[in-house]
Amino acid sequence: MTNRITHLFTDHPASVDESYFEHMAFAASFSAKLFAAACAAIIHAFLPFLFETTASRIVRELYERTHNRGTANAGLRQTN
């Protein structure tokens, strides 16, 4: 039973070559950046001259960061 519970917390982080705590830090950082993008977008909705590209830039950076995450680590694993 303990092993099954452990796998619930570690299978996904392991699939992206991270420990549980590395994945927690990544996800927390990701959510903080999404929150910043949301704040910029809501301010931009009312004051369109502010944060004209901030939300879309943050979302683009987050997309690139998540979609290139495995490829950087894969290269390291192949050379070792």
Backbone as a printed PyTorch tensor [residue, N CA C, xyz], in Angstrom:
tensor([[[  0.8260,  -1.2070,   0.0000],
         [  0.0000,   0.0000,   0.0000],
         [  0.8680,   1.2680,   0.0000]],

        [[  1.8880,   1.2770,   0.8410],
         [  2.7770,   2.4360,   0.8990],
         [  3.4590,   2.6600,  -0.4420]],

        [[  3.8760,   1.5750,  -1.0820],
         [  4.5280,   1.6730,  -2.3830],
         [  3.5940,   2.2900,  -3.4250]],

        [[  2.3260,   1.9100,  -3.4010],
         [  1.3500,   2.4600,  -4.3540],
         [  1.1680,   3.9600,  -4.1290]],

        [[  1.0900,   4.3690,  -2.8830],
         [  0.9450,   5.7940,  -2.5580],
         [  2.1920,   6.5570,  -2.9850]],

        [[  3.3600,   5.9920,  -2.7250],
         [  4.6100,   6.6340,  -3.1440],
         [  4.6180,   6.8600,  -4.6490]],

        [[  4.1830,   5.8680,  -5.4070],
         [  4.1460,   5.9980,  -6.8710],
         [  3.2000,   7.1090,  -7.3260]],

        [[  2.1270,   7.3360,  -6.6020],
         [  1.2100,   8.4270,  -6.9560],
         [  1.9260,   9.7730,  -6.9440]],

        [[  2.8900,   9.9170,  -6.0490],
         [  3.6050,  11.1770,  -5.9100],
         [  4.8870,  11.2480,  -6.7320]],

        [[  5.4030,  10.1330,  -7.1890],
         [  6.7060,  10.1520,  -7.8530],
         [  6.7010,   9.7410,  -9.3230]],

        [[  5.6730,   9.0700,  -9.7940],
         [  5.6710,   8.6030, -11.1870],
         [  5.7460,   9.7520, -12.1900]],

        [[  4.8900,  10.7400, -12.0420],
         [  4.9090,  11.8450, -13.0050],
         [  6.2080,  12.6450, -12.9160]],

        [[  6.6670,  13.0680, -11.7330],
         [  7.9560,  13.7720, -11.7020],
         [  9.0890,  12.9580, -12.3390]],

        [[  9.1130,  11.6650, -12.0930],
         [ 10.1520,  10.8190, -12.6890],
         [ 10.0410,  10.7980, -14.2080]],

        [[  8.8260,  10.9030, -14.7360],
         [  8.6380,  10.8730, -16.1920],
         [  9.2270,  12.0960, -16.8800]],

        [[  9.4470,  13.1730, -16.1260],
         [ 10.0980,  14.3700, -16.6690],
         [ 11.4820,  14.5540, -16.0510]],

        [[ 12.0280,  13.4410, -15.5350],
         [ 13.3920,  13.3900, -14.9960],
         [ 13.6000,  14.3640, -13.8340]],

        [[ 12.6350,  14.4030, -12.9230],
         [ 12.7340,  15.2540, -11.7390],
         [ 12.3770,  14.4520, -10.4960]],

        [[ 12.8950,  14.9130,  -9.3670],
         [ 12.4570,  14.3540,  -8.0930],
         [ 11.1250,  15.0100,  -7.7280]],

        [[ 10.5040,  14.4920,  -6.6970],
         [  9.2460,  15.0760,  -6.2340],
         [  9.4290,  16.5560,  -5.8990]],

        [[ 10.5010,  16.8890,  -5.1630],
         [ 10.7050,  18.2700,  -4.7370],
         [ 11.1470,  19.1780,  -5.8820]],

        [[ 11.9120,  18.6550,  -6.8290],
         [ 12.2480,  19.4450,  -8.0170],
         [ 10.9840,  19.7740,  -8.7960]],

        [[ 10.1100,  18.7870,  -8.9280],
         [  8.8610,  19.0080,  -9.6540],
         [  7.9620,  19.9870,  -8.9060]],

        [[  7.9420,  19.8910,  -7.5800],
         [  7.1490,  20.8260,  -6.7810],
         [  7.6370,  22.2570,  -6.9940]],

        [[  8.9520,  22.4510,  -6.9730],
         [  9.5130,  23.7880,  -7.1780],
         [  9.1840,  24.3050,  -8.5780]],

        [[  9.3200,  23.4400,  -9.5860],
         [  9.0020,  23.8350, -10.9560],
         [  7.5380,  24.2470, -11.0710]],

        [[  6.6360,  23.4270, -10.5310],
         [  5.2000,  23.7050, -10.6300],
         [  4.8190,  24.9620,  -9.8560]],

        [[  5.4340,  25.1800,  -8.6990],
         [  5.1410,  26.3870,  -7.9180],
         [  5.6190,  27.6330,  -8.6630]],

        [[  6.8060,  27.5590,  -9.2500],
         [  7.3230,  28.6790, -10.0350],
         [  6.4410,  28.9490, -11.2480]],

        [[  6.0190,  27.8860, -11.9060],
         [  5.1440,  27.9840, -13.0680],
         [  3.8390,  28.6810, -12.6890]],

        [[  3.2420,  28.2800, -11.5710],
         [  1.9640,  28.8730, -11.1620],
         [  2.1300,  30.3320, -10.7680]],

        [[  3.2560,  30.6860, -10.1540],
         [  3.5060,  32.0880,  -9.8060],
         [  3.6030,  32.9430, -11.0700]],

        [[  4.2530,  32.4160, -12.0930],
         [  4.3630,  33.1550, -13.3550],
         [  3.0130,  33.2690, -14.0530]],

        [[  2.2090,  32.2100, -13.9870],
         [  0.8560,  32.2930, -14.5460],
         [  0.0250,  33.3440, -13.8160]],

        [[  0.1810,  33.4090, -12.5010],
         [ -0.5360,  34.4090, -11.7130],
         [ -0.1050,  35.8160, -12.1260]],

        [[  1.2000,  36.0120, -12.3320],
         [  1.6980,  37.3120, -12.7880],
         [  1.1160,  37.6570, -14.1600]],

        [[  1.0510,  36.6760, -15.0530],
         [  0.4680,  36.9020, -16.3810],
         [ -1.0020,  37.2680, -16.2640]],

        [[ -1.7290,  36.5920, -15.3790],
         [ -3.1530,  36.8880, -15.1830],
         [ -3.3410,  38.3010, -14.6460]],

        [[ -2.5020,  38.6980, -13.7030],
         [ -2.5960,  40.0620, -13.1580],
         [ -2.3230,  41.0980, -14.2460]],

        [[ -1.2870,  40.8640, -15.0480],
         [ -0.9750,  41.7850, -16.1440],
         [ -2.1300,  41.8570, -17.1290]],

        [[ -2.7510,  40.7260, -17.4260],
         [ -3.8600,  40.6950, -18.3840],
         [ -5.0790,  41.4420, -17.8630]],

        [[ -5.3930,  41.2950, -16.5850],
         [ -6.5770,  41.9880, -16.0440],
         [ -6.3260,  43.4940, -15.9740]],

        [[ -5.1080,  43.8870, -15.6360],
         [ -4.7850,  45.3210, -15.6450],
         [ -4.8670,  45.8480, -17.0750]],

        [[ -4.3250,  45.0950, -18.0230],
         [ -4.3690,  45.4910, -19.4350],
         [ -5.8100,  45.6110, -19.9420]],

        [[ -6.7070,  44.7820, -19.4190],
         [ -8.1100,  44.8400, -19.8480],
         [ -8.7240,  46.2040, -19.5500]],

        [[ -8.3560,  46.7840, -18.4160],
         [ -8.9160,  48.0800, -18.0130],
         [ -8.0610,  49.2610, -18.4560]],

        [[ -6.7660,  49.0340, -18.5370],
         [ -5.8280,  50.0900, -18.9280],
         [ -4.9680,  49.5580, -20.0780]],

        [[ -5.5020,  49.5870, -21.2970],
         [ -4.8560,  48.9050, -22.4200],
         [ -3.4740,  49.4350, -22.7950]],

        [[ -3.0960,  50.5720, -22.2660],
         [ -1.7750,  51.1190, -22.5510],
         [ -0.7140,  50.5200, -21.6290]],

        [[ -1.1270,  49.7260, -20.6370],
         [ -0.1880,  49.0570, -19.7360],
         [ -0.0940,  47.5680, -20.0810]],

        [[  1.0720,  47.0050, -19.8780],
         [  1.2970,  45.5610, -20.0390],
         [  0.7800,  45.0310, -21.3840]],

        [[  1.1070,  45.7450, -22.4570],
         [  0.5850,  45.4040, -23.7810],
         [  0.9810,  44.0040, -24.2550]],

        [[  2.1550,  43.5480, -23.9050],
         [  2.6020,  42.2220, -24.3630],
         [  3.0340,  41.3050, -23.2150]],

        [[  2.8850,  41.7560, -21.9970],
         [  3.4070,  41.0090, -20.8470],
         [  2.7930,  39.6270, -20.7040]],

        [[  1.4800,  39.5370, -20.6980],
         [  0.8200,  38.2400, -20.4870],
         [  1.1790,  37.2550, -21.5940]],

        [[  1.1250,  37.6950, -22.8450],
         [  1.4300,  36.7740, -23.9460],
         [  2.9010,  36.3630, -23.9230]],

        [[  3.7940,  37.2700, -23.5320],
         [  5.2200,  36.9310, -23.4430],
         [  5.4540,  35.8750, -22.3680]],

        [[  4.8320,  36.0600, -21.2050],
         [  4.9950,  35.0920, -20.1150],
         [  4.4570,  33.7270, -20.5330]],

        [[  3.2870,  33.7030, -21.1450],
         [  2.7000,  32.4280, -21.5780],
         [  3.5940,  31.7570, -22.6190]],

        [[  4.1320,  32.5220, -23.5530],
         [  5.0340,  31.9740, -24.5730],
         [  6.2910,  31.3870, -23.9190]],

        [[  6.8710,  32.1140, -22.9560],
         [  8.0620,  31.6230, -22.2580],
         [  7.7630,  30.3380, -21.4850]],

        [[  6.6010,  30.2860, -20.8450],
         [  6.2270,  29.0820, -20.1010],
         [  6.0290,  27.9000, -21.0470]],

        [[  5.4160,  28.1510, -22.1860],
         [  5.2240,  27.0900, -23.1830],
         [  6.5750,  26.5380, -23.6320]],

        [[  7.4900,  27.4500, -23.9820],
         [  8.8130,  27.0200, -24.4410],
         [  9.5480,  26.2590, -23.3430]],

        [[  9.4200,  26.7290, -22.1240],
         [ 10.1000,  26.0860, -20.9970],
         [  9.5850,  24.6660, -20.7680]],

        [[  8.2800,  24.4700, -20.8550],
         [  7.7410,  23.1350, -20.6100],
         [  7.9680,  22.2030, -21.7970]],

        [[  7.9110,  22.7080, -23.0050],
         [  8.0400,  21.8380, -24.1720],
         [  9.4860,  21.5350, -24.5380]],

        [[ 10.4200,  22.2780, -23.9980],
         [ 11.8350,  22.0010, -24.2460],
         [ 12.5110,  21.3550, -23.0440]],

        [[ 11.7610,  21.1120, -22.0000],
         [ 12.3070,  20.5850, -20.7570],
         [ 12.9070,  19.2040, -20.9310]],

        [[ 12.2000,  18.3090, -21.5510],
         [ 12.6900,  16.9460, -21.7220],
         [ 13.8380,  16.8460, -22.7080]],

        [[ 13.8570,  17.7010, -23.7260],
         [ 14.8920,  17.6050, -24.7540],
         [ 16.2540,  17.9980, -24.2050]],

        [[ 16.3110,  18.9730, -23.3260],
         [ 17.5880,  19.3680, -22.7310],
         [ 18.1370,  18.2380, -21.8720]],

        [[ 17.2890,  17.6230, -21.0870],
         [ 17.7190,  16.5250, -20.2280],
         [ 18.0520,  15.2830, -21.0390]],

        [[ 17.3510,  15.0510, -22.1270],
         [ 17.6050,  13.8730, -22.9570],
         [ 19.0100,  13.9310, -23.5420]],

        [[ 19.4320,  15.1020, -23.9640],
         [ 20.7830,  15.2660, -24.4900],
         [ 21.8380,  14.9710, -23.4440]],

        [[ 21.5850,  15.3890, -22.2210],
         [ 22.5200,  15.1070, -21.1420],
         [ 22.5890,  13.6100, -20.8580]],

        [[ 21.4540,  12.9450, -20.8700],
         [ 21.4250,  11.5080, -20.5930],
         [ 22.1500,  10.7250, -21.6840]],

        [[ 22.0570,  11.1740, -22.9330],
         [ 22.6780,  10.4440, -24.0330],
         [ 24.1990,  10.5700, -23.9990]],

        [[ 24.7230,  11.7030, -23.5330],
         [ 26.1660,  11.9090, -23.5180],
         [ 26.8260,  11.2480, -22.3220]],

        [[ 26.0640,  10.9040, -21.3070],
         [ 26.6540,  10.2840, -20.1050],
         [ 26.7890,   8.7970, -20.2450]]])
